[in-house]
């Protein structure tokens, strides 16, 4: 798949910036015309908008796999949120426990990376790590639980 925003990020060389991967689970969803948008994507978008009002956002995919792309050229931040949904189609729109999100952050600015991590982490009062079902991430994204935890702890 892909999107215009993803291609623009590649042309600007943002894909060559430092790459950090975090994993998350949404607390709630916002319905648009044809797709649901996890609050994780909204939190990332809102944080980046504070840093660069010229950001652009796009999405691709459908069904069980949706990708969101957020690019802020002035702040030099590019984020891909890859969402994998499990379970029945009817359930996926209301049951966030069926969702696993891989967040790929491309930025050379530690402050922005930390800001995105904190914006996502505060979606849950007791933090994101307390709500992750690690087996879903290990199965879908082939990441070890200890690596996932270490990356979150590094940025919080």
N, C-alpha and C positions, 0 to 999 in steps of 0.2 A: 504494500500500500504506500502510504506516504501522503504528503500534503505540500502545498505551496510554501507554507511556513518552514517545513523541514528542509525543503530545497533551498530556501533563502538562507537558513542557518548554515547549511553546507557551503553555499557560495560566499558567505561572510567569514567562513573559517571557524565558526563557533564550535563545530564538531571536534576541532583540534585542541580546544581548551581542556582544562582538567575535567575529568568525568567522575562524578560521584553517583552511586546508586543507593537509594533508600527504598524500603518496602513499607506499604501502608494498607490499611483497611478503612473504608469510609464509615463514618458514623451515620450519615444520612445522605439521601439523594435528592436532587432537584430535577424535576421533569421538564424537558424542553419539548418541542413539537414531536420529535420522533425518537429521542434518546434520553437516557437519564445521565445526569452529571453528578459525580460524587463530590461531596463537600471538600475532599482533598484537593481536587482540581480548582475549586473556587478559592480555597485558602492560598494556594500557590499563586493563582492569578492575582488575587487581591494584594498579596505581599509584593509581587513584582510590579504591579501598577503603582505602588508607592515609590518605587525606585525609578521607574521609567514609564511615563504616561503614554509613550508611543508604542506600547507592546501590541503584538498581534497574537491571536489565538485561533487555532483551527483544530478540527477533529477529522478522523477517518475511521473506517471500519464500520462494523455493525454486528448485530446479533450478540454473540458472546465475547467478542474482542473489540474494544474501542481504544483508539489512541488519541490523546490530546497533545497538541504542540503549542508551546508558549515561547515567543521570542521577544526580547527587549533589546533592540540594537544599541541604544545609547548606554544602557547599563551593562551591556555585553553578557547577557544571561540567556541561555536557551534551556528549556525543560521539555522532556517527553514524559508523559504519564501513560503507561501501557496498562490497560485494565483487562483482566481476565475474569469472566463470570462463569460460575458453575451452577448447576441446578436447573430446574424447570424455568422456562421463559416467563411464566407468570410470577414466579417467586423472585426472580432476579431483580425486578424493579423495586421490590420492597424489602428484601432480605440482604442487608449489606454484608452479612457473614459469608455470603457466597462470592464475594469479590476479593480479588488480590490485585494490588496495584504496585507496579514497579515504576519508581520515579527516577529518571535519569537527568541529572543536573550537570550542565556544562557551563562552567564559569571559573575564572582564575581568581575570583574574589571570595575569600573565606567568609567575610561578613554576609554576603548574599546567600551562600550555601547554608550557613548557620541560621540565617533568617528564614529561609524556606523550611528547613528542618523544624524549627520552632513553631512556625505557622501551622504545619501539619501536626506536630506533636500536641499542641494545645486543643486540638479538636476533642480530645478525651481529657477529662479532669485529671486522671491518673497517668496520662501519657500514652502514646501509641503502642509501645512495647507490651503493655499489659493486655492489649486487645488483639494481638496478632496470633493467628493459628499457624505456627511455623511449618507444619507439614504441608500446608497449601503452597507456601512459597518455595519450599524445598522441591516439591513435585513439579510445579509449573516453571519456576525460574532457575532451578538447579543451584540454589544458594544454600549454604550451610547455616544452621541456626546461629552458631557462634559468630560467624562472619557478619550476619545480618545485625545481630545485637551490637557487635563491636563498631560497626559503621554508624549506627544510630547514636551510640554513646559518645563517639568522637565528635559529633556535631551538635550535641545538646549542651 
